[in-house]
């Protein structure tokens, strides 16, 4: 009974966060100004941004190729696209369950999918904070410190691999010895960092020219916005929480509140639309089993 009430409470919070942000956006910006800025987006930038965003799915799918026993890249891309769009639109991280459901249909046991999932999510967290740290130090004018963060971060999964060596579990030991070699750790980390670089660059390209936001600031804000996805409770489709991280980071470094809010909304709209388009395209054309028709 308590769990039921907790779910209702979480849903109420999500709705409140989303409704509160929409009201705040209307009060501070207004939809007329939003539309006027929307017309300033360059179509060629949208095309390039979508290509970069799609490439970030390719790098993510390659990570699953290293950690799962599925050889068909099309299937891995399809799984990535569906898992991402469900994660974005479904509340409370319930979209993650789609990953296990899709792998079960591929006859991958939960023991294998769970170990792979946790490992890749660790690389997500490590690389995201590394990219965030790099962006922060570069914004502050310390390129050396930014590079140092990126180069030092992969030591974390290496240490975690050594620590898990004390856990006596057959599947985990097999995964650690065959999938988490030092070479694969390096590749997984590189692909994870590249994923965020492609993604955040795409978000910068869809910003209206009238916002006049430097790349370093937009990149840093996008990293802050992505960190909000770790929160257990989000607004509906992340609306409100993502903008809070993105715009909040910009406001903290002195960017005008109106400019920060507008930038966060344009980046988020592109993310939602891009994820939906890629998932729809994947459903129609990619990774289908001709014997099943799906």
C-alpha positions in Angstrom: 0.0 0.0 0.0 2.8 2.4 0.8 4.5 1.7 -2.5 1.2 2.6 -4.3 1.0 5.9 -2.5 4.7 6.6 -3.2 4.1 6.1 -6.9 1.2 8.6 -6.8 3.4 11.0 -4.9 6.2 10.7 -7.4 3.8 11.2 -10.3 2.3 14.3 -8.6 5.8 15.7 -8.1 6.6 15.1 -11.8 3.4 16.8 -12.9 4.1 19.7 -10.5 7.7 20.2 -11.8 6.6 20.2 -15.4 3.6 22.5 -14.8 5.7 24.8 -12.7 8.4 25.1 -15.4 5.9 25.7 -18.2 4.3 28.5 -16.1 7.8 29.9 -15.3 8.7 29.8 -18.9 5.5 31.6 -19.9 5.9 34.2 -17.2 9.6 35.0 -17.9 9.8 34.4 -21.7 6.4 34.2 -23.2 5.5 32.0 -26.2 5.6 34.8 -28.7 9.3 35.5 -28.0 10.0 31.7 -28.2 8.4 31.6 -31.6 10.5 34.6 -32.8 13.7 32.9 -31.7 12.6 29.6 -33.2 12.7 31.2 -36.7 16.3 32.1 -36.2 17.5 28.5 -36.2 19.4 27.7 -39.3 18.0 24.6 -41.2 21.5 23.4 -42.1 22.4 23.5 -38.4 19.5 21.3 -37.6 20.6 18.7 -40.3 24.2 18.7 -39.0 22.9 18.5 -35.4 20.7 15.5 -36.2 23.6 13.7 -37.9 25.8 14.2 -34.9 23.0 13.1 -32.5 22.4 10.0 -34.6 26.2 9.3 -34.5 25.9 9.4 -30.7 23.5 6.5 -31.0 26.0 4.6 -33.1 28.7 5.0 -30.5 26.3 3.9 -27.8 25.3 0.8 -29.8 29.0 -0.1 -30.3 29.3 -0.3 -26.5 26.6 -2.9 -26.3 28.5 -4.8 -29.1 31.4 -5.0 -26.7 29.4 -6.2 -23.7 26.7 -8.4 -25.1 26.7 -11.6 -27.1 24.7 -10.0 -30.0 26.6 -9.6 -33.3 24.0 -7.8 -35.4 24.7 -4.1 -35.1 21.3 -3.2 -36.4 19.6 -5.0 -33.5 21.9 -3.2 -31.1 21.1 0.2 -32.6 17.4 -0.6 -32.4 17.7 -1.6 -28.7 19.7 1.6 -28.1 17.0 3.8 -29.8 14.1 2.2 -28.0 15.8 2.2 -24.6 16.7 5.8 -25.0 13.3 7.0 -26.0 11.6 5.0 -23.3 14.0 6.4 -20.7 13.3 10.0 -21.9 9.5 9.8 -21.9 8.7 7.3 -19.2 8.8 8.4 -15.5 11.1 7.3 -12.7 13.7 5.6 -14.9 11.1 2.9 -15.7 12.3 3.1 -19.3 15.4 1.1 -18.3 13.1 -2.0 -18.0 12.7 -1.9 -21.8 16.4 -2.9 -22.1 15.9 -6.2 -20.3 12.6 -6.9 -22.1 14.2 -6.5 -25.5 17.2 -8.6 -24.6 14.9 -11.3 -23.3 13.3 -11.5 -26.7 16.9 -12.0 -28.1 17.3 -14.9 -25.7 19.8 -13.1 -23.6 19.5 -14.2 -19.9 18.9 -11.6 -17.3 22.1 -12.5 -15.6 24.1 -11.4 -18.7 22.0 -8.4 -19.6 22.1 -7.1 -16.0 25.9 -7.3 -15.7 26.2 -5.6 -19.1 23.7 -2.9 -18.3 25.3 -2.0 -14.9 28.8 -1.9 -16.5 27.7 0.4 -19.3 25.8 2.7 -16.9 28.9 3.0 -14.8 30.8 4.1 -17.9 28.0 6.6 -18.6 28.3 8.1 -15.2 32.1 8.2 -15.2 32.3 9.7 -18.7 29.5 12.2 -18.0 31.1 13.6 -14.9 34.5 13.6 -16.7 33.0 15.6 -19.6 31.3 17.9 -17.2 34.6 18.5 -15.3 36.4 19.0 -18.6 33.8 21.6 -19.8 34.0 23.4 -16.4 37.7 23.7 -16.4 37.9 24.7 -20.0 35.3 27.4 -19.4 37.4 28.6 -16.5 40.4 28.8 -18.8 42.3 25.8 -17.6 42.7 23.5 -20.6 45.4 21.4 -18.8 43.1 20.7 -15.9 40.2 19.8 -18.3 42.4 17.3 -20.2 43.7 15.9 -16.9 40.2 15.1 -15.8 39.4 13.3 -19.0 42.6 11.3 -18.9 42.3 10.4 -15.2 38.6 9.3 -15.2 39.1 5.9 -16.8 41.1 4.8 -13.8 37.7 4.6 -12.0 36.4 1.6 -14.0 39.8 -0.1 -13.8 39.7 0.3 -10.0 36.1 -1.0 -9.9 37.1 -4.1 -11.9 39.9 -4.8 -9.4 37.5 -4.4 -6.5 34.8 -6.7 -8.0 37.6 -9.4 -8.3 36.7 -10.3 -4.7 33.1 -11.2 -5.7 32.9 -14.9 -6.4 30.2 -15.0 -9.1 30.6 -17.2 -12.2 28.9 -14.9 -14.7 30.5 -11.8 -13.2 34.0 -13.4 -13.3 33.4 -14.5 -16.9 32.3 -11.0 -17.9 35.2 -9.4 -16.1 37.8 -11.6 -17.8 36.3 -11.6 -21.3 34.5 -8.3 -21.7 36.3 -5.9 -19.3 39.8 -6.3 -20.5 42.0 -3.2 -20.2 41.6 -2.7 -24.0 37.8 -2.9 -23.8 37.7 -0.5 -20.8 39.7 2.0 -22.9 37.3 1.6 -25.8 34.2 1.8 -23.7 35.4 4.9 -22.0 36.4 6.5 -25.3 33.0 5.7 -26.9 31.2 7.0 -23.8 33.0 10.3 -23.9 32.6 10.6 -27.6 28.9 10.0 -27.2 28.5 13.0 -24.9 30.7 15.2 -27.1 28.6 14.4 -30.2 25.4 14.9 -28.3 26.3 18.2 -26.6 27.7 19.6 -29.8 24.4 18.8 -31.5 22.5 20.6 -28.8 24.7 23.7 -29.4 24.0 23.7 -33.1 20.2 24.0 -32.7 20.4 27.1 -30.6 19.0 30.2 -32.3 21.7 32.6 -33.5 20.0 35.4 -31.6 20.9 33.8 -28.3 24.6 34.4 -29.0 25.7 31.7 -26.5 29.4 30.6 -26.8 30.1 27.0 -27.4 32.0 26.5 -24.1 29.0 27.8 -22.1 26.4 25.7 -24.1 28.5 22.6 -23.8 28.9 23.0 -20.0 25.2 23.6 -19.6 24.3 20.6 -21.7 26.5 18.4 -19.4 24.8 19.9 -16.4 21.4 19.2 -17.9 22.3 15.5 -18.5 23.4 15.1 -14.9 19.8 15.7 -13.9 18.8 12.4 -15.6 20.4 10.7 -12.6 17.7 12.1 -10.3 15.1 9.5 -9.3 12.2 11.9 -10.0 11.9 13.9 -13.2 9.3 16.1 -14.8 7.2 14.5 -17.5 9.7 13.7 -20.3 12.2 15.5 -18.2 10.5 18.8 -18.7 11.5 21.1 -15.9 14.3 19.0 -14.4 16.4 19.0 -17.5 15.9 22.8 -18.0 16.7 23.3 -14.4 20.1 21.7 -14.7 20.9 23.3 -18.1 19.6 26.8 -17.3 20.8 26.7 -13.7 24.4 26.1 -14.8 24.3 29.0 -17.1 22.7 31.3 -14.6 25.3 30.3 -12.0 28.1 31.4 -14.4 26.4 34.8 -15.0 24.3 34.2 -18.1 21.1 36.2 -18.4 18.1 34.2 -17.0 16.0 34.7 -20.1 18.8 33.5 -22.4 19.5 30.5 -20.2 15.9 29.4 -20.1 15.5 29.8 -23.9 18.7 27.8 -24.6 17.6 25.0 -22.3 14.2 24.7 -24.0 15.6 24.5 -27.5 18.2 21.9 -26.5 15.5 19.8 -24.8 13.0 20.0 -27.7 15.7 18.8 -30.0 16.6 15.9 -27.7 12.9 14.8 -27.5 12.3 15.2 -31.2 15.5 13.5 -32.2 15.0 10.6 -29.9 11.5 10.1 -31.2 12.5 10.3 -34.8 15.4 7.8 -34.4 13.2 5.4 -32.5 10.5 5.6 -35.1 13.0 5.1 -37.9 14.5 2.1 -36.1 11.1 0.6 -35.6 10.3 0.8 -39.3 13.6 0.0 -40.9 16.4 -1.2 -38.6 17.2 -4.5 -36.9 14.0 -6.3 -37.8 13.9 -10.1 -37.8 12.5 -11.0 -41.3 11.1 -14.3 -39.8 9.1 -12.4 -37.1 8.4 -9.2 -39.0 9.5 -7.1 -36.0 
